[in-house]
Amino acid sequence: MRYTGPKWRINRRENYTVLGSTEKWKRRQSLPGQFPVLAKRPSEYAIQFREKQKVKRMYGMSERQFKRFFRLALKSTGNTSLKFLQLLELRLDNVLYRLGFASTRAQARQIILHRHVKLNGRVHNIASTILRVGDEIELKDEMLNSVVVMSNLKNKIAKTIPSWLEKLEKGGKVVQEPSRLDIDSNIKENLIVELYSKS
């Protein structure tokens, strides 16, 4: 079940902006709860678990979805940890977010679920779809001209679009698989791989 509670609570728990788009939560960086329990030295498992929770919440996925993506990465050739991150980045909702049409991944999912996005010319409403090189997405005109999307695009001007994506007039295109340099450097994917490798 997807978390729908206070965003600041989760950000404080993970000490990272995993939900929302602002960093105002940093005004109060202590752990959530009236009497937070602080461990003197977290165990190896605790560190790995927290990293997994951070990334899972960052991409707005359930545990079942997250494990499925990890299994797909295991079955593929090459570096498992890099492939895992690439699969997460190539999700349709994340691509829409990276292109600047949505301010958060949650907003991108809502746009997709309401059938405002076309994938390769056809209406598509599955946010978790993994895109491939050459795939194109396009927003319907009514959504593209909405106040929400126009505001998001205006705010995106100062930000750069990843090199693995090409911005089009009404959408975008995947031109190559993302490299590790294109993905958040604060993610320690090796900890997640180590955690799942034990189970």
LUMVEXTI-381025 format. One line per 2 residues: number of its first residue (from 1); for each residue x, y, z of N, C-alpha, C, O. Coordinates in nm, 4 decimals, decimal comma. Atoms other than C-alpha are relative to their C-alpha. Last residue first. Layout:
! LUMVEXTI-381025
NUM) X:Y:Z:X:Y:Z:X:Y:Z:X:Y:Z | ...
END
This chain:
! LUMVEXTI-381025
199) 0,1321:0,0629:-0,0133:1,7266:-1,2954:0,1331:-0,0243:-0,1026:-0,1102:-0,1303:-0,1650:-0,1142 | 0,0055:0,0848:-0,1206:2,0952:-1,2096:0,1742:-0,1307:-0,0775:0,0098:-0,1371:-0,1830:0,0729
197) -0,0792:0,1203:0,0285:2,1327:-1,0809:-0,1836:-0,0043:-0,0972:0,1192:0,0172:-0,2174:0,1031 | 0,0827:0,0986:0,0696:1,8476:-0,8399:-0,1179:0,0756:-0,1291:-0,0297:0,0146:-0,2348:-0,0455
195) 0,1171:0,0360:-0,0831:2,0452:-0,6500:0,1458:-0,0820:-0,1089:-0,0664:-0,1155:-0,2086:-0,0025 | -0,0464:0,0843:-0,1105:2,3751:-0,6553:-0,0468:-0,1161:-0,0484:0,0858:-0,1186:-0,1634:0,1296
193) -0,0357:0,1284:0,0593:2,2038:-0,5225:-0,3600:0,0452:-0,0977:0,1092:0,0080:-0,2151:0,1077 | 0,1266:0,0671:0,0331:2,0409:-0,2472:-0,1565:0,0270:-0,1389:-0,0576:-0,0412:-0,2357:-0,0241
191) 0,0596:0,0413:-0,1272:2,3730:-0,1470:0,0003:-0,1299:-0,0752:-0,0237:-0,1610:-0,1703:0,0480 | -0,0679:0,1220:-0,0434:2,5388:-0,1437:-0,3443:-0,0577:-0,0524:0,1324:-0,0580:-0,1731:0,1566
189) 0,0686:0,1195:0,0495:2,2762:0,1051:-0,4619:0,0643:-0,1300:0,0446:-0,0030:-0,2328:0,0526 | -0,1050:0,1015:-0,0164:2,4108:0,3854:-0,2461:-0,0598:-0,1357:-0,0358:-0,0986:-0,2140:0,0510
187) 0,0492:0,1381:-0,0107:2,1873:0,6654:-0,3746:0,1185:-0,0947:0,0090:0,2080:-0,0920:-0,0755 | 0,0234:0,0312:-0,1413:2,3269:1,0123:-0,2989:-0,0551:-0,1409:0,0215:-0,0653:-0,1869:0,1353
185) -0,1246:0,0510:-0,0594:2,4758:1,0341:-0,6506:-0,0156:-0,0361:0,1477:0,0700:-0,1039:0,2045 | -0,0295:-0,0618:-0,1298:2,1266:1,0677:-0,8004:0,1218:-0,0641:0,0667:0,1224:-0,1838:0,0958
183) 0,0890:0,0404:-0,1085:2,1405:0,9186:-1,1504:0,0495:0,0581:0,1318:0,1697:0,0758:0,1519 | 0,1297:-0,0655:0,0200:2,2872:1,0729:-1,4670:-0,0953:-0,0233:0,1169:-0,2010:0,0393:0,1247
181) -0,0173:-0,1434:-0,0238:2,6449:0,9905:-1,3616:-0,1312:0,0764:-0,0133:-0,1454:0,1864:0,0401 | -0,0003:-0,0219:-0,1454:2,5470:0,6225:-1,3338:0,0125:0,1487:0,0330:-0,0397:0,1939:0,1349
179) -0,1255:0,0453:-0,0598:2,4549:0,6224:-1,7034:-0,0055:0,0276:0,1499:-0,0980:0,0935:0,1972 | -0,0717:-0,0930:-0,0894:2,0964:0,6467:-1,8272:0,1290:-0,0607:0,0529:0,1342:-0,1799:0,0832
177) 0,0195:0,0398:-0,1390:2,0031:0,4228:-2,1218:0,0775:0,0964:0,0905:0,1876:0,1388:0,0553 | -0,0979:0,0993:-0,0441:1,9916:0,6084:-2,4517:-0,0313:-0,0399:0,1443:-0,1113:0,0255:0,2113
175) -0,1019:0,0130:0,1057:1,7693:0,8366:-2,6623:0,1090:-0,0999:0,0368:0,1788:-0,1506:-0,0511 | -0,1152:0,0653:-0,0631:1,4500:0,8075:-2,4561:0,1032:-0,0252:-0,1094:0,0794:-0,1045:-0,2005
173) -0,0433:0,1266:0,0585:1,2110:1,0588:-2,6143:0,1199:-0,0537:0,0766:0,2072:0,0224:0,1182 | -0,1424:0,0288:-0,0003:1,0096:1,3522:-2,4883:0,0283:-0,1380:-0,0543:-0,0626:-0,2157:-0,0834
171) -0,0400:0,1108:-0,0856:0,6765:1,5253:-2,4659:0,1499:-0,0198:0,0001:0,2268:0,0743:0,0200 | 0,1100:0,0406:-0,0874:0,4736:1,7860:-2,6497:0,0368:-0,1128:0,0950:-0,0497:-0,1655:0,1649
169) 0,0968:-0,1088:-0,0162:0,7463:1,9847:-2,8259:-0,1104:-0,0366:0,0991:-0,1475:0,0448:0,1837 | 0,0742:-0,0278:0,1220:1,0159:1,7226:-2,7696:-0,1065:0,1051:0,0298:-0,1274:0,1412:0,1456
167) 0,1266:-0,0726:-0,0178:1,2800:1,7032:-2,4961:-0,0621:0,0267:-0,1361:0,0043:0,0784:-0,2259 | 0,0104:-0,1102:0,0949:1,5441:1,4361:-2,5532:-0,1365:0,0649:0,0166:-0,2393:-0,0025:0,0088
165) 0,1331:-0,0359:0,0480:1,6371:1,2092:-2,2640:0,0088:0,1152:-0,0988:0,0966:0,2008:-0,0882 | 0,0586:0,1205:0,0612:1,9627:1,0267:-2,1862:-0,1420:0,0238:-0,0514:-0,2043:-0,0655:-0,1087
163) -0,0509:0,0196:0,1362:2,1394:1,3608:-2,1338:-0,0618:-0,1218:-0,0693:-0,0582:-0,1319:-0,1919 | -0,1081:0,0991:0,0138:1,9249:1,4370:-1,8301:0,0377:-0,0255:-0,1453:-0,0463:-0,0168:-0,2348
161) 0,0595:0,1294:0,0324:1,7130:1,7558:-1,8508:0,1132:-0,0990:-0,0212:0,2106:-0,0659:-0,0888 | -0,0400:0,0649:0,1248:1,8749:2,0508:-1,6788:-0,0697:-0,1343:-0,0168:-0,0926:-0,2067:0,0801
159) -0,0548:0,1341:-0,0205:1,7069:2,2697:-1,4218:0,0333:-0,0639:-0,1346:-0,0265:-0,0310:-0,2371 | -0,1308:-0,0134:-0,0660:1,6578:2,6468:-1,4462:0,0687:-0,1349:0,0198:0,1881:-0,1401:0,0493
157) -0,0954:-0,0679:0,0885:1,3811:2,6033:-1,7043:0,1402:0,0057:0,0601:0,2400:-0,0113:-0,0099 | -0,1026:0,0952:0,0430:1,2015:2,3450:-1,4880:0,1098:0,0666:-0,0827:0,2155:0,0077:-0,1055
155) -0,0940:0,0195:-0,1109:0,9998:2,6103:-1,3021:0,1168:-0,0901:-0,0376:0,2213:-0,0874:0,0274 | -0,0622:-0,1306:-0,0274:0,8312:2,7201:-1,6252:0,1058:-0,0126:0,1087:0,2133:0,0467:0,0992
153) -0,0968:-0,0245:0,1076:0,7657:2,3594:-1,7239:0,0742:0,1315:0,0214:0,1934:0,1421:-0,0072 | -0,1130:0,0919:-0,0179:0,6010:2,2907:-1,3886:0,1085:0,0242:-0,1038:0,2273:0,0246:-0,0713
151) -0,0760:-0,0491:-0,1151:0,3807:2,6005:-1,4162:0,1233:-0,0863:0,0234:0,2310:-0,0348:0,0533 | -0,0674:-0,1225:0,0454:0,2697:2,5000:-1,7663:0,0858:0,0599:0,1118:0,1945:0,1121:0,0871
149) -0,1130:0,0364:0,0854:0,1961:2,1491:-1,6387:0,0769:0,1233:-0,0467:0,2000:0,1220:-0,0500 | -0,0976:0,0809:-0,0745:-0,0217:2,2676:-1,3495:0,1238:-0,0290:-0,0833:0,2357:-0,0036:-0,0389
147) -0,0760:-0,0891:-0,0879:-0,2016:2,5476:-1,5358:0,1119:-0,0763:0,0702:0,2226:-0,0248:0,0863 | 0,0566:-0,0211:-0,1337:-0,3119:2,3079:-1,8098:0,0922:0,0883:0,0843:0,2119:0,0992:0,0574
145) 0,0369:-0,1409:-0,0160:-0,1946:2,3547:-2,1694:-0,0615:0,0296:0,1369:-0,1092:0,1406:0,1606 | -0,1189:-0,0805:0,0283:-0,0074:2,0227:-2,1830:-0,0263:0,1484:0,0243:0,0629:0,2223:0,0659
143) -0,0882:0,0110:-0,1164:-0,2997:1,8492:-2,0162:0,1223:0,0893:-0,0183:0,1683:0,1533:0,0763 | 0,0687:-0,0610:-0,1140:-0,5541:1,9695:-2,2730:0,0850:-0,0042:0,1270:0,0772:0,0856:0,2108
141) 0,0005:-0,1458:0,0057:-0,3085:1,9019:-2,5557:-0,0644:0,0647:0,1218:-0,0145:0,1649:0,1731 | 0,1146:-0,0501:0,0751:-0,2475:1,5390:-2,4616:-0,0041:0,1519:0,0117:0,0435:0,2086:0,1101
139) 0,1141:-0,0402:-0,0803:0,1031:1,4715:-2,3354:-0,1128:0,0483:-0,0905:-0,0888:0,1119:-0,1932 | 0,0621:-0,1262:0,0411:0,3488:1,2778:-2,5491:-0,1182:0,0285:0,0908:-0,1963:-0,0614:0,1219
137) 0,1209:-0,0293:-0,0752:0,5930:0,9974:-2,4781:-0,0504:0,1378:-0,0401:0,0267:0,2257:-0,0786 | 0,0387:-0,1407:-0,0091:0,8446:0,8513:-2,7187:-0,1270:0,0137:0,0825:-0,2190:-0,0673:0,0712
135) 0,1389:-0,0255:-0,0394:1,0266:0,5181:-2,6962:-0,0252:0,1499:0,0129:0,0596:0,2245:0,0617 | 0,0831:-0,0236:0,1177:1,3547:0,4987:-2,8895:-0,1451:0,0283:0,0319:-0,2179:0,0808:-0,0524
133) -0,0613:-0,1001:0,0882:1,5586:0,3411:-2,6092:-0,0836:0,0113:-0,1269:-0,1139:-0,0892:-0,1912 | -0,1204:0,0450:0,0696:1,3201:0,1437:-2,3915:0,0547:0,1134:-0,0859:-0,0137:0,2126:-0,1111
131) -0,0200:-0,0451:0,1374:1,0613:0,2474:-2,1343:0,1317:-0,0527:-0,0567:0,2239:-0,0867:0,0175 | -0,1421:-0,0283:0,0225:0,9759:0,0450:-1,8249:0,0194:0,0362:-0,1473:-0,0072:-0,0448:-0,2361
129) -0,0532:0,0535:0,1250:0,6029:0,0703:-1,7503:0,1463:0,0425:-0,0186:0,1804:0,1597:-0,0026 | -0,1199:0,0794:-0,0262:0,5440:0,1565:-1,3831:0,0625:-0,0609:-0,1260:0,1618:-0,1331:-0,1168
127) -0,1142:-0,0833:-0,0388:0,3020:0,4423:-1,4546:0,1301:-0,0773:0,0142:0,2378:-0,0202:-0,0028 | -0,0728:0,0824:-0,0970:0,0506:0,2311:-1,6454:0,1317:0,0704:0,0323:0,2247:0,0723:-0,0484
125) 0,0297:-0,0415:-0,1375:-0,2011:0,4640:-1,8132:0,0661:-0,0889:0,1065:0,0157:-0,1011:0,2181 | -0,0585:0,0987:-0,0920:-0,1016:0,4632:-2,1808:-0,0207:0,0473:0,1432:0,0075:0,1629:0,1748
123) 0,0252:-0,0370:-0,1398:-0,2812:0,6369:-2,4669:0,0467:-0,1121:0,0909:0,0161:-0,2291:0,0682 | 0,1207:0,0593:-0,0568:-0,1195:0,5355:-2,7963:-0,0136:0,0381:0,1467:0,0855:0,0435:0,2196
121) 0,1223:-0,0324:0,0739:0,1219:0,7329:-3,0141:-0,1285:-0,0548:0,0572:-0,2363:-0,0219:0,0075 | -0,0138:0,0391:0,1414:0,4463:0,5773:-2,8923:-0,1321:0,0138:-0,0758:-0,1688:-0,0717:-0,1563
119) -0,1279:0,0684:0,0167:0,3332:0,6202:-2,5315:0,0061:-0,0549:-0,1414:-0,0724:-0,1421:-0,1787 | -0,0075:0,0981:0,1081:0,0545:0,8753:-2,4915:0,1411:-0,0569:-0,0050:0,2390:0,0166:0,0077
117) -0,1299:0,0245:0,0643:-0,0107:1,0538:-2,1647:-0,0124:-0,1059:-0,1093:-0,0824:-0,2061:-0,0945 | -0,0402:-0,1219:0,0702:-0,3256:1,2187:-2,0230:0,1292:-0,0190:-0,0787:0,1782:0,0755:-0,1404
115) -0,0016:0,0220:0,1445:-0,4896:0,8897:-1,9230:0,0306:0,1273:-0,0808:-0,0288:0,1514:-0,1859 | 0,1181:-0,0677:0,0530:-0,5804:0,9870:-1,5655:-0,0013:0,0034:-0,1521:-0,0810:0,0744:-0,2133
113) 0,1186:0,0788:-0,0368:-0,3324:0,7255:-1,4418:-0,1287:0,0611:-0,0534:-0,2257:-0,0103:-0,0788 | 0,0033:0,1229:0,0805:-0,0516:0,9011:-1,6318:-0,1271:-0,0802:0,0261:-0,1922:-0,1262:-0,0677
111) 0,0216:-0,0408:0,1391:-0,1178:1,2474:-1,4853:-0,0146:-0,1230:-0,0894:-0,1004:-0,1266:-0,1777 | 0,1397:-0,0435:0,0098:-0,1518:1,0941:-1,1375:-0,0341:0,0406:-0,1434:-0,1412:0,0065:-0,1937
109) 0,0853:0,1191:-0,0019:0,1753:0,9059:-1,1747:-0,1467:0,0369:-0,0179:-0,2208:-0,0311:-0,0889 | -0,0160:0,0656:0,1304:0,3546:1,2272:-1,2775:-0,0889:-0,1236:-0,0086:-0,1518:-0,1483:-0,1115
107) 0,0819:-0,0778:0,0932:0,2155:1,4021:-0,9686:0,0056:-0,0609:-0,1397:-0,0948:-0,0638:-0,2109 | 0,1401:0,0273:-0,0362:0,3571:1,1263:-0,7497:-0,0944:0,0750:-0,0944:-0,1965:0,0211:-0,1373
105) 0,0351:0,1271:0,0641:0,6902:1,1519:-0,9327:-0,1451:-0,0368:0,0295:-0,2120:-0,0990:-0,0530 | -0,0401:0,1173:-0,0790:0,7081:1,5171:-0,8330:-0,0373:-0,1258:-0,0767:-0,1149:-0,1202:-0,1722
103) -0,0906:-0,0505:-0,1044:0,6932:1,8556:-1,0108:0,0496:-0,1119:0,0906:0,1552:-0,0991:0,1526 | 0,0563:0,0186:-0,1335:0,5501:1,7030:-1,3284:0,1011:0,0464:0,1038:0,2218:0,0316:0,0844
101) 0,1443:-0,0172:0,0124:0,6119:1,7980:-1,6932:-0,0721:-0,0158:0,1337:-0,1868:0,0266:0,1479 | 0,0489:-0,1255:-0,0564:0,9799:1,8565:-1,6201:-0,1490:0,0233:-0,0107:-0,1974:0,1304:0,0259
99) 0,0187:-0,0930:0,1109:1,1325:1,5928:-1,8476:-0,0581:0,1334:0,0465:-0,0614:0,2301:-0,0296 | -0,1313:-0,0485:0,0429:1,2652:1,4107:-1,5400:-0,0106:0,1026:-0,1134:0,0733:0,1920:-0,1250
97) -0,0518:-0,0899:-0,1034:0,9097:1,3821:-1,3986:0,1341:0,0618:-0,0424:0,1553:0,1817:-0,0245 | 0,0861:-0,1182:0,0067:0,7701:1,2315:-1,7196:0,0470:0,1059:0,0997:0,0461:0,2253:0,0699
95) -0,0381:-0,0693:0,1234:1,0666:0,9924:-1,7270:-0,0808:0,1291:-0,0145:-0,0265:0,2334:-0,0508 | -0,1268:-0,0697:-0,0249:1,0035:0,8999:-1,3621:0,0454:0,0790:-0,1225:0,0984:0,1893:-0,1091
93) 0,0259:-0,1147:-0,0879:0,6369:0,8202:-1,4272:0,1273:0,0794:0,0276:0,1233:0,2020:0,0372 | 0,0719:-0,1067:0,0705:0,7264:0,6056:-1,7296:-0,0239:0,1224:0,0884:-0,0068:0,2357:0,0434
91) 0,1445:0,0077:-0,0251:0,9857:0,4008:-1,5402:-0,0685:0,1199:-0,0660:-0,0134:0,2300:-0,0685 | 0,0738:0,0150:0,1255:1,3261:0,4290:-1,7083:-0,1498:-0,0234:0,0193:-0,2224:-0,0438:-0,0780
89) 0,0016:-0,1274:0,0718:1,4937:0,5678:-1,3950:-0,0860:-0,0062:-0,1268:-0,1440:0,0943:-0,1679 | 0,0787:-0,0951:-0,0791:1,3995:0,2622:-1,1880:-0,0141:0,1330:-0,0748:-0,1217:0,1928:-0,0775
87) 0,1403:0,0420:0,0098:1,5230:0,0257:-1,4597:-0,0906:0,0962:0,0761:-0,1999:0,1289:0,0300 | 0,0466:-0,0353:0,1340:1,8494:0,2195:-1,4830:-0,1468:-0,0356:-0,0179:-0,2231:0,0410:-0,0769
85) 0,0271:-0,1436:0,0024:1,8966:0,1986:-1,1068:-0,0531:0,0449:-0,1361:-0,1400:0,1317:-0,1440 | 0,1124:-0,0237:-0,0906:1,8633:-0,1807:-1,1144:-0,0388:0,1482:-0,0011:-0,1567:0,1818:-0,0118
83) 0,1205:0,0375:0,0744:2,0913:-0,2056:-1,4171:-0,1245:0,0257:0,0828:-0,2275:0,0672:0,0297 | 0,0238:-0,1041:0,1000:2,3592:-0,0144:-1,2272:-0,1283:-0,0286:-0,0771:-0,2083:0,0618:-0,1012
81) 0,0380:-0,1235:-0,0698:2,3330:-0,2449:-0,9238:-0,0305:0,1131:-0,0973:-0,1261:0,1879:-0,0770 | 0,1353:0,0090:-0,0558:2,3301:-0,5614:-1,1352:-0,0453:0,1300:0,0631:-0,1583:0,1735:0,0406
79) -0,0017:-0,0395:-0,1397:2,6365:-0,4727:-1,3460:-0,1421:0,0046:0,0560:-0,2244:0,0837:0,0099 | -0,0711:-0,1206:-0,0424:2,6144:-0,6580:-1,6758:-0,0096:0,0244:0,1490:-0,0438:-0,0658:0,2254
77) -0,1457:0,0104:0,0039:2,3569:-0,9028:-1,8090:0,0632:0,1313:0,0455:0,0001:0,2368:0,0390 | -0,0654:-0,0664:0,1136:1,9939:-0,9013:-1,7014:0,1517:-0,0167:0,0072:0,2066:-0,0522:0,1115
75) 0,0082:0,0847:0,1192:1,8329:-1,1588:-1,4713:0,0733:0,0610:-0,1197:0,1089:-0,0102:-0,2136 | -0,0813:0,1206:-0,0210:1,9464:-0,9807:-1,1557:0,0058:-0,0859:-0,1251:0,1095:-0,1444:-0,1563
73) -0,1402:-0,0415:0,0102:1,8089:-0,6473:-1,2808:0,0931:-0,1201:0,0154:0,1962:-0,1286:-0,0514 | -0,0246:-0,0271:0,1422:1,4676:-0,8049:-1,3405:0,1459:0,0390:-0,0230:0,2066:-0,0001:-0,1227
71) -0,0102:0,1310:0,0664:1,4798:-0,9489:-0,9878:0,0257:0,0156:-0,1497:0,1004:-0,0623:-0,2090 | -0,1309:0,0546:-0,0352:1,5534:-0,5992:-0,8507:0,0204:-0,1364:-0,0674:0,1298:-0,1659:-0,1155
69) -0,1002:-0,0711:0,0779:1,2578:-0,4552:-1,0416:0,1401:-0,0537:0,0291:0,2239:-0,0627:-0,0606 | 0,0148:0,0456:0,1388:1,0310:-0,7215:-0,8941:0,1038:0,0664:-0,0900:0,1621:0,0013:-0,1767
67) -0,0656:0,1307:0,0114:1,1650:-0,6489:-0,5454:-0,0072:-0,0518:-0,1430:0,0875:-0,1134:-0,1919 | -0,1434:-0,0240:-0,0134:1,0691:-0,2812:-0,5804:0,0784:-0,1301:-0,0166:0,1806:-0,1333:-0,0852
65) -0,0494:-0,0582:0,1254:0,7233:-0,3659:-0,7085:0,1520:0,0132:0,0017:0,2203:-0,0184:-0,0956 | 0,0155:0,1034:0,1036:0,6542:-0,5957:-0,4109:0,0532:0,0487:-0,1347:0,1240:-0,0247:-0,2036
63) -0,1084:0,0973:-0,0192:0,7927:-0,3427:-0,1629:-0,0032:-0,1067:-0,1087:0,1010:-0,1489:-0,1588 | 0,0282:0,0938:-0,1084:0,5610:-0,0760:-0,3026:0,1173:-0,0968:0,0118:0,2010:-0,1045:-0,0781
61) 0,0319:0,1387:0,0326:0,7002:0,2038:-0,5140:-0,0338:-0,0807:0,1241:0,0087:-0,0484:0,2351 | 0,1415:0,0221:-0,0265:0,7037:0,5823:-0,4909:-0,0475:-0,1400:-0,0324:-0,1521:-0,1574:-0,0949
59) 0,0653:0,0321:0,1265:1,0426:0,6340:-0,6603:-0,1481:-0,0342:0,0180:-0,2171:-0,0643:-0,0794 | -0,0364:-0,1038:0,0957:1,1860:0,8140:-0,3564:-0,0731:-0,0221:-0,1325:-0,1239:0,0725:-0,1927
57) 0,0929:-0,1107:-0,0201:0,9987:0,5806:-0,1245:0,0257:0,1133:-0,0984:-0,0666:0,1841:-0,1387 | 0,1346:0,0501:0,0296:1,1812:0,2767:-0,2593:-0,1029:0,1125:0,0111:-0,1920:0,1249:-0,0729
55) 0,0128:0,0061:0,1458:1,5106:0,4684:-0,2622:-0,1397:-0,0461:-0,0405:-0,1965:0,0050:-0,1370 | -0,0160:-0,1335:0,0575:1,4849:0,5694:0,1040:-0,0263:-0,0019:-0,1505:-0,1035:0,0790:-0,2019
53) 0,1236:-0,0746:-0,0262:1,3492:0,2338:0,2195:0,0044:0,1377:-0,0650:-0,0952:0,1843:-0,1203 | 0,1054:0,0600:0,0828:1,6393:0,0494:0,0553:-0,1307:0,0766:0,0146:-0,1978:0,1052:-0,0845
51) -0,0297:-0,0412:0,1375:1,8906:0,2872:0,2105:-0,1067:-0,0534:-0,0952:-0,1517:0,0164:-0,1861 | 0,0375:-0,1407:0,0124:1,7271:0,2399:0,5519:0,0249:0,0517:-0,1420:-0,0533:0,1313:-0,1942
49) 0,1459:-0,0105:0,0002:1,7447:-0,1379:0,5167:-0,0456:0,1438:-0,0202:-0,1390:0,1697:-0,0962 | 0,0472:0,0497:0,1290:2,1134:-0,1358:0,4222:-0,1516:0,0171:-0,0127:-0,2019:0,0562:-0,1180
47) -0,0474:-0,0947:0,1012:2,2056:0,0833:0,7208:-0,0517:-0,0395:-0,1380:-0,0969:0,0457:-0,2146 | 0,0784:-0,1232:-0,0149:1,9908:-0,1262:0,9556:0,0384:0,1031:-0,1055:-0,0482:0,1710:-0,1606
45) 0,1334:0,0240:0,0568:2,1474:-0,4507:0,8260:-0,0838:0,1272:0,0037:-0,1531:0,1584:-0,0932 | -0,0174:0,0053:0,1458:2,4986:-0,3225:0,8924:-0,1349:-0,0176:-0,0690:-0,1631:0,0444:-0,1716
43) -0,0595:0,1232:0,0516:2,3936:-0,2332:1,2472:0,0137:0,0087:-0,1517:-0,0423:0,0984:-0,2148 | 0,0910:0,0897:0,0722:2,3293:0,1232:1,3566:0,0740:-0,1210:-0,0543:0,1908:-0,1124:-0,0920
41) -0,0677:0,0423:0,1224:2,5724:0,2699:1,6155:-0,0917:-0,0981:-0,0741:-0,1079:-0,2115:-0,0291 | -0,1356:-0,0554:-0,0016:2,4412:0,4704:1,9062:0,0749:-0,0344:-0,1283:0,1410:0,0505:-0,1882
39) -0,0978:0,1053:-0,0239:2,0774:0,3957:1,8231:0,1399:0,0618:-0,0074:0,1664:0,1465:-0,0927 | -0,1208:-0,0105:0,0812:1,8502:0,6959:1,8587:0,0975:-0,1116:0,0370:0,1422:-0,1209:0,1514
37) -0,1060:0,0829:-0,0570:1,4963:0,6414:1,9828:0,1197:0,0035:-0,0932:0,1077:-0,0310:-0,2108 | -0,0740:0,0857:0,0941:1,2643:0,9272:1,8915:0,1144:-0,0742:0,0686:0,1888:-0,0177:0,1488
35) -0,1224:0,0418:-0,0687:1,0450:1,0521:2,1788:0,0795:-0,0936:-0,0905:0,0814:-0,2145:-0,0675 | -0,0179:-0,0866:-0,1164:0,7617:1,2549:2,0263:0,1296:-0,0315:0,0749:0,1987:0,0583:0,1230
33) 0,0469:0,0576:-0,1261:0,7940:1,0895:1,6874:0,0302:0,0920:0,1166:0,1231:0,1726:0,1116 | 0,1399:-0,0247:-0,0349:0,9878:1,1683:1,3720:-0,0385:-0,0687:0,1306:0,0282:-0,1617:0,1760
31) 0,0865:0,1103:0,0401:1,3711:1,1677:1,3702:-0,1439:0,0294:0,0404:-0,1662:0,1007:0,1383 | 0,0023:0,1137:-0,0917:1,5361:1,5064:1,4112:-0,0931:-0,1082:-0,0527:-0,1769:-0,0821:-0,1391
29) -0,0612:0,1202:0,0555:1,5922:1,7268:1,1041:0,0002:-0,1203:0,0938:0,0496:-0,2265:0,0560 | 0,0132:0,0892:-0,1158:1,3533:2,0076:1,1891:0,0499:-0,1377:-0,0420:-0,0288:-0,2218:-0,0854
27) 0,0063:-0,0887:-0,1152:1,4260:2,3000:0,9583:-0,0098:-0,0813:0,1295:0,0264:-0,0346:0,2375 | -0,1322:-0,0049:-0,0637:1,5306:2,0322:0,7131:0,0049:0,0985:0,1172:0,1012:0,1002:0,1939
25) -0,0005:0,0946:-0,1123:1,1601:1,9715:0,6361:0,1315:0,0059:0,0768:0,1367:-0,0344:0,1930 | 0,0376:-0,0727:-0,1209:1,1691:2,2859:0,4222:0,0027:-0,0892:0,1242:0,0154:-0,0409:0,2367
23) -0,0857:0,0477:-0,1086:1,3586:2,0885:0,1575:-0,0288:0,0750:0,1298:0,0586:0,0876:0,2155 | -0,0693:-0,1040:-0,0758:1,1001:2,1183:-0,1187:0,0830:-0,0622:0,1118:0,0659:-0,1791:0,1461
21) -0,1048:-0,0625:0,0807:0,9908:1,8787:-0,3944:0,0753:0,1104:0,0732:0,1647:0,1726:0,0158 | 0,0127:-0,1439:0,0194:0,7684:1,6288:-0,2184:0,1157:0,0561:-0,0802:0,2016:-0,0183:-0,1275
19) 0,1361:-0,0361:0,0386:0,8702:1,2864:-0,0930:-0,0106:0,1515:-0,0096:0,0509:0,2240:0,0686 | 0,0506:0,1107:0,0813:1,2221:1,1399:-0,0787:-0,1426:0,0262:-0,0466:-0,1858:-0,0303:-0,1471
17) 0,1257:-0,0392:0,0633:1,3971:1,4541:0,0421:-0,0464:-0,1107:-0,0932:-0,0121:-0,1120:-0,2114 | -0,0189:-0,0274:0,1420:1,6606:1,2925:0,2672:-0,1358:0,0376:-0,0593:-0,2387:-0,0106:-0,0119
15) -0,0958:-0,1105:0,0044:1,7111:1,2246:0,6375:0,0353:0,0361:-0,1444:0,1513:0,0589:-0,1784 | -0,1080:0,0404:0,0902:1,5247:0,8929:0,5893:0,1125:0,1044:-0,0084:0,2167:0,0792:-0,0689
13) -0,0368:0,1389:-0,0304:1,2945:0,9382:0,8894:0,1197:-0,0440:-0,0820:0,2088:-0,1121:-0,0312 | -0,0780:-0,0025:-0,1243:1,2959:1,3174:0,8489:0,0468:-0,1404:0,0368:0,1572:-0,1583:0,0881
11) -0,1280:-0,0652:0,0303:1,1866:1,2835:0,4862:0,0901:0,0051:0,1236:0,2112:-0,0149:0,1136 | -0,0832:0,0955:0,0739:0,9193:1,0326:0,5861:0,1365:0,0604:-0,0308:0,2384:-0,0077:-0,0190
9) -0,0299:0,1122:-0,0897:0,7715:1,2602:0,8531:0,0938:-0,1001:-0,0663:0,1896:-0,1472:-0,0051 | -0,1123:-0,0374:-0,0858:0,7978:1,5651:0,6262:0,0413:-0,1156:0,0901:0,1600:-0,1347:0,1165
7) -0,1268:0,0146:0,0732:0,5784:1,3971:0,3658:0,1201:0,0291:0,0903:0,2221:-0,0394:0,0831 | -0,0824:-0,1211:0,0075:0,2823:1,3516:0,6031:0,1352:-0,0243:-0,0677:0,2067:-0,1182:-0,0327
5) -0,0061:-0,0851:-0,1184:0,0709:1,0446:0,5187:0,0882:0,1216:-0,0193:0,1198:0,1582:-0,1325 | 0,0709:-0,1241:0,0319:-0,0201:0,8881:0,1824:0,0009:0,0977:0,1182:-0,0738:0,1956:0,1184
3) 0,0083:-0,0924:-0,1135:0,2160:0,5870:0,1798:-0,0664:0,1303:-0,0428:-0,0289:0,1883:-0,1447 | -0,0823:-0,1198:0,0130:0,1404:0,3403:-0,1003:-0,0239:0,0951:0,1166:-0,1374:0,1142:0,1600
1) 0,0847:-0,1196:0,0000:0,0000:0,0000:0,0000:0,0886:0,1251:0,0000:0,1832:0,1343:0,0783
END
